[in-house]
């Protein structure tokens, strides 16, 4: 795939790497592995609450085959609704601001040769406005809306500053639909200091990709998934870490933390049970700092698989279910 020197109308610097008009999702995903896109920017610098650097590295190095994939047609997925509602958000932005917008059906590339790994997909270009040039459309459900209570979340700011870096533009509007009923518009101005730091941190991540070196973990669920994917099986060997001061320190701290967690868990159970005893048959308890609900859930109907297989053992052979094993992390104190 060869980049052309064609520049998109209104953009000072961005190169048009390839047209995305009519491009299927699989081809688009493969293309994204050739650089850091704007939606990758926050993960690449460790600021994405949903994706770790390690998980992004697996994707960029082609090791993501065993990672859970989001089904773009899954109607329970935020991505599905985000894609479906993007044109509606853009339309309401025009209604709210008076600015006309248009699609940019291309993957953009930074024109500097030493930054050609910086790619960007732009939701919309804003037409005829002197003070703002790009539009980023977002949707946020009940959970995601919490990240917007103080304005544009940090990971979205990284995404937009990356777009401004690639395109050379000066400002972007972020239009977000909150819980399907409230439109908010935020202006993000180009920040040269932030862009400079962002580029250097992204460059460090891209070196991990180019040198095939896993980046550090961050303690997130995303990093845990990535580790299971990266090292799915053990080889029955033993790694002697007794002389490794750093890892020995980590192990000792892990033992101390587990003792503290166990102690806190016991204390939590005692406090919970004291409140439950005081509540008795009450459904709710109110305190000056909040409240507690203790209600019986509705009865549900399930399948007694054990009894079914006892009565009809041939079903086990007719409908086998193989559950792939996973590595268990077990800590044993000396």
C-alpha positions as CSV (number, residue, x, y, z in Angstrom):
1,X,0.0,0.0,0.0
2,X,1.7,3.2,-1.2
3,X,1.1,6.6,0.4
4,X,0.5,9.4,-2.1
5,X,1.5,13.0,-1.6
6,X,-2.1,14.2,-2.2
7,X,-3.4,16.5,0.5
8,X,-7.0,16.5,1.7
9,X,-8.9,19.8,1.1
10,X,-8.5,22.0,4.1
11,X,-5.7,20.0,5.7
12,X,-2.3,21.6,5.8
13,X,-0.1,18.5,6.5
14,X,-1.9,15.2,6.4
15,X,-1.1,12.8,3.6
16,X,-3.8,10.6,2.2
17,X,-2.5,7.1,2.8
18,X,-5.4,5.1,1.4
19,X,-9.1,5.6,0.7
20,X,-11.5,3.9,3.0
21,X,-14.5,4.3,0.8
22,X,-16.0,0.8,0.4
23,X,-13.3,-0.8,2.5
24,X,-14.4,-3.7,4.6
25,X,-13.7,-3.8,8.3
26,X,-11.1,-6.6,8.2
27,X,-9.0,-4.7,5.6
28,X,-9.3,-1.5,7.7
29,X,-8.2,-3.4,10.9
30,X,-5.2,-4.8,9.0
31,X,-4.2,-1.4,7.8
32,X,-4.3,0.0,11.3
33,X,-1.6,-2.4,12.3
34,X,0.9,-0.4,10.2
35,X,1.0,2.5,12.6
36,X,-0.6,4.2,15.6
37,X,-4.0,5.6,14.9
38,X,-5.8,8.4,16.7
39,X,-8.0,5.9,18.6
40,X,-4.7,4.0,19.6
41,X,-3.0,7.1,21.0
42,X,-4.2,6.9,24.6
43,X,-3.4,3.2,24.9
44,X,0.0,3.7,23.4
45,X,0.9,6.2,26.2
46,X,-0.8,4.3,29.0
47,X,-3.9,6.5,29.4
48,X,-6.7,4.4,27.9
49,X,-9.0,3.0,30.7
50,X,-10.2,0.2,28.4
51,X,-6.9,-1.0,26.8
52,X,-3.4,-1.4,28.0
53,X,-0.2,-0.8,26.2
54,X,0.5,-4.5,26.2
55,X,-2.8,-5.4,24.6
56,X,-2.3,-2.7,21.9
57,X,1.2,-4.1,21.3
58,X,-0.3,-7.6,20.8
59,X,-2.6,-6.2,18.1
60,X,0.2,-4.2,16.4
61,X,2.5,-7.2,16.3
62,X,-0.2,-9.6,15.0
63,X,-0.4,-11.6,18.3
64,X,-4.0,-10.8,18.9
65,X,-5.7,-13.9,17.4
66,X,-6.7,-15.2,20.8
67,X,-7.8,-11.9,22.3
68,X,-11.6,-11.4,22.7
69,X,-13.0,-9.6,19.7
70,X,-15.8,-7.1,19.7
71,X,-18.6,-8.2,17.3
72,X,-19.5,-5.0,15.3
73,X,-23.0,-6.4,14.9
74,X,-23.5,-7.1,18.6
75,X,-26.3,-4.7,19.6
76,X,-25.2,-4.8,23.3
77,X,-21.8,-3.4,22.3
78,X,-21.0,0.3,22.8
79,X,-19.1,0.1,19.6
80,X,-22.2,-0.9,17.7
81,X,-24.2,2.0,19.0
82,X,-21.3,4.4,18.5
83,X,-21.0,3.5,14.9
84,X,-24.8,3.6,14.3
85,X,-25.3,6.9,16.0
86,X,-22.2,8.7,14.6
87,X,-24.1,10.3,11.7
88,X,-26.9,11.4,14.1
89,X,-24.4,13.0,16.4
90,X,-22.8,14.8,13.5
91,X,-26.2,16.0,12.3
92,X,-27.0,17.4,15.7
93,X,-23.6,19.0,15.9
94,X,-24.4,20.9,12.7
95,X,-27.9,21.8,14.1
96,X,-26.3,23.0,17.4
97,X,-23.3,24.9,15.9
98,X,-24.4,25.9,12.4
99,X,-21.2,24.4,11.0
100,X,-21.5,22.1,8.0
101,X,-19.4,18.9,8.1
102,X,-18.3,16.2,5.7
103,X,-16.8,12.8,5.8
104,X,-13.1,12.2,5.1
105,X,-13.0,8.7,3.6
106,X,-9.3,8.1,4.1
107,X,-6.6,7.0,6.5
108,X,-4.4,10.0,7.0
109,X,-0.6,9.9,7.6
110,X,1.8,12.4,9.2
111,X,3.9,13.9,6.4
112,X,7.2,13.8,8.3
113,X,9.2,10.7,7.4
114,X,10.2,10.2,11.0
115,X,6.6,10.2,12.1
116,X,5.1,8.1,9.3
117,X,3.8,5.6,11.9
118,X,1.3,8.3,13.0
119,X,-2.1,7.6,11.3
120,X,-5.5,9.1,11.8
121,X,-9.1,8.5,10.9
122,X,-11.2,11.7,11.2
123,X,-15.0,11.4,11.9
124,X,-15.8,14.6,10.1
125,X,-14.1,17.7,8.6
126,X,-15.8,21.0,9.5
127,X,-16.4,23.2,6.5
128,X,-16.0,27.0,6.3
129,X,-15.2,27.7,10.0
130,X,-12.1,29.7,10.7
131,X,-11.8,28.7,14.4
132,X,-12.3,24.9,14.2
133,X,-11.6,22.3,11.6
134,X,-12.3,18.8,12.9
135,X,-15.2,17.0,14.5
136,X,-14.9,14.0,16.8
137,X,-18.3,12.2,17.4
138,X,-18.8,10.2,20.6
139,X,-21.6,8.4,22.5
140,X,-21.6,7.5,26.2
141,X,-24.0,5.2,28.0
142,X,-24.8,5.1,31.7
143,X,-21.3,3.8,32.7
144,X,-19.3,5.7,30.1
145,X,-21.0,9.0,31.0
146,X,-19.2,9.0,34.3
147,X,-16.0,9.6,32.5
148,X,-17.4,12.8,31.0
149,X,-18.6,14.5,34.3
150,X,-15.6,16.8,34.4
151,X,-15.4,17.4,30.6
152,X,-13.6,15.5,27.9
153,X,-11.9,12.4,29.3
154,X,-8.1,12.3,29.1
155,X,-8.1,9.4,26.6
156,X,-10.3,11.3,24.2
157,X,-8.1,14.4,24.5
158,X,-5.1,12.3,23.5
159,X,-7.1,11.0,20.5
160,X,-7.9,14.5,19.4
161,X,-4.4,16.0,19.9
162,X,-3.1,13.1,17.9
163,X,-5.5,14.0,15.1
164,X,-4.4,17.7,15.2
165,X,-0.8,16.5,15.1
166,X,-1.3,14.4,12.0
167,X,-3.5,17.0,10.1
168,X,-1.7,20.2,11.2
169,X,-5.1,21.6,12.2
170,X,-5.6,24.1,15.0
171,X,-8.8,23.0,16.8
172,X,-11.4,20.3,17.0
173,X,-14.9,20.0,18.5
174,X,-15.9,16.9,20.4
175,X,-19.6,16.3,20.2
176,X,-20.9,13.6,22.6
177,X,-24.3,12.1,23.0
178,X,-24.8,11.3,26.7
179,X,-27.2,8.4,27.6
180,X,-29.0,8.9,24.3
181,X,-30.6,12.2,25.2
182,X,-28.1,15.0,25.9
183,X,-25.7,16.5,23.3
184,X,-22.6,18.3,24.6
185,X,-20.0,20.0,22.6
186,X,-16.4,20.7,23.8
187,X,-13.7,22.7,22.0
188,X,-10.1,21.3,22.1
189,X,-7.4,23.7,20.9
190,X,-4.1,22.5,19.6
191,X,-1.5,22.2,22.4
192,X,2.0,22.1,21.1
193,X,3.6,21.0,24.4
194,X,1.1,18.2,24.8
195,X,1.6,17.1,21.2
196,X,5.3,17.1,21.6
197,X,5.1,14.9,24.7
198,X,2.5,12.7,23.0
199,X,4.7,12.1,20.0
200,X,7.7,11.1,22.1
201,X,5.6,8.7,24.2
202,X,4.0,7.2,21.1
203,X,7.5,6.9,19.5
204,X,8.6,4.9,22.5
205,X,5.7,2.6,22.1
206,X,6.3,2.2,18.4
207,X,9.9,1.1,19.2
208,X,8.4,-1.7,21.3
209,X,6.6,-2.7,18.1
210,X,9.6,-2.4,15.8
211,X,11.9,-4.3,18.1
212,X,9.3,-6.9,19.0
213,X,9.7,-6.1,22.7
214,X,6.6,-6.3,25.0
215,X,5.9,-3.0,26.9
216,X,5.5,-3.0,30.7
217,X,2.3,-4.2,32.3
218,X,0.0,-1.8,34.2
219,X,-2.1,-3.9,36.5
220,X,-5.2,-3.6,34.4
221,X,-7.7,-6.3,33.3
222,X,-6.6,-5.5,29.8
223,X,-2.9,-6.3,30.6
224,X,-4.0,-9.5,32.4
225,X,-5.9,-10.6,29.2
226,X,-2.9,-9.8,27.1
227,X,-0.5,-11.8,29.3
228,X,-2.8,-14.8,29.1
229,X,-2.8,-14.4,25.3
230,X,1.0,-13.8,25.1
231,X,1.9,-16.7,27.4
232,X,-1.0,-19.2,27.2
233,X,1.1,-22.3,28.1
234,X,3.9,-23.2,30.5
235,X,6.8,-25.4,29.7
236,X,7.2,-27.2,33.0
237,X,10.5,-25.4,33.8
238,X,11.4,-23.5,37.0
239,X,12.7,-20.0,36.9
240,X,15.1,-19.3,39.9
241,X,14.5,-15.7,41.0
242,X,16.1,-16.0,44.4
243,X,19.1,-13.8,43.4
244,X,16.9,-11.2,41.6
245,X,16.5,-8.4,44.1
246,X,13.9,-6.5,42.1
247,X,11.6,-9.6,41.5
248,X,12.2,-10.8,45.1
249,X,11.1,-7.4,46.3
250,X,7.9,-7.7,44.2
251,X,7.2,-11.1,45.6
252,X,7.7,-10.0,49.2
253,X,5.4,-7.0,48.6
254,X,2.8,-9.3,47.0
255,X,2.8,-11.5,50.1
256,X,2.4,-8.4,52.4
257,X,-0.5,-7.1,50.2
258,X,-2.3,-10.4,50.2
259,X,-2.1,-10.5,54.0
260,X,-3.5,-7.0,54.2
261,X,-6.3,-7.8,51.7
262,X,-7.2,-10.9,53.6
263,X,-7.4,-8.9,56.9
264,X,-9.5,-6.2,55.2
265,X,-11.8,-8.8,53.7
266,X,-12.4,-10.3,57.1
267,X,-13.1,-6.9,58.6
268,X,-15.5,-6.1,55.6
269,X,-17.4,-9.3,56.3
270,X,-17.8,-8.5,60.0
271,X,-19.1,-5.0,59.3
272,X,-21.5,-6.3,56.6
273,X,-22.9,-8.9,58.9
274,X,-23.4,-6.4,61.7
275,X,-25.4,-4.2,59.5
276,X,-27.4,-7.2,58.1
277,X,-28.2,-8.3,61.6
278,X,-29.5,-4.8,62.5
279,X,-31.5,-4.6,59.3
280,X,-33.3,-7.9,59.9
281,X,-36.2,-8.0,57.4
282,X,-35.8,-4.4,56.3
283,X,-35.2,-3.9,52.6
284,X,-33.2,-0.7,53.0
285,X,-31.1,1.1,55.5
286,X,-30.3,4.9,55.3
287,X,-27.2,6.5,56.7
288,X,-25.9,10.1,56.7
289,X,-23.3,9.1,54.1
290,X,-25.5,6.9,51.9
291,X,-27.7,3.8,52.0
292,X,-27.7,0.0,51.7
293,X,-30.2,-2.1,49.9
294,X,-30.8,-5.8,50.9
295,X,-33.5,-7.3,48.8
296,X,-34.4,-10.7,47.6
297,X,-33.9,-11.2,43.9
298,X,-36.5,-12.9,41.7
299,X,-36.4,-16.7,41.4
300,X,-34.8,-18.0,38.3
301,X,-35.0,-21.3,36.4
302,X,-31.8,-23.2,35.4
303,X,-30.8,-26.6,34.2
304,X,-29.6,-29.2,36.6
305,X,-26.8,-30.5,34.3
306,X,-25.5,-33.0,36.9
307,X,-28.9,-34.7,37.3
308,X,-29.5,-34.6,33.6
309,X,-26.2,-36.4,32.8
310,X,-26.9,-38.9,35.6
311,X,-30.3,-39.8,34.0
312,X,-29.0,-39.6,30.4
313,X,-25.2,-40.2,30.5
314,X,-25.1,-40.7,26.7
315,X,-25.6,-36.9,26.3
316,X,-22.0,-36.3,27.5
317,X,-20.7,-38.1,24.5
318,X,-23.2,-36.7,22.1
319,X,-22.7,-33.1,23.1
320,X,-19.1,-32.7,24.5
321,X,-18.0,-29.3,25.6
322,X,-14.2,-28.8,25.7
323,X,-13.2,-25.8,27.9
324,X,-9.6,-24.7,27.1
325,X,-7.4,-24.6,30.1
326,X,-5.7,-21.4,31.3
327,X,-2.7,-20.8,33.5
328,X,-3.4,-20.3,37.2
329,X,-1.2,-17.9,39.2
330,X,-0.8,-19.5,42.7
331,X,1.3,-17.8,45.4
332,X,2.9,-20.0,48.0
333,X,4.8,-18.4,50.9
334,X,7.9,-20.2,52.3
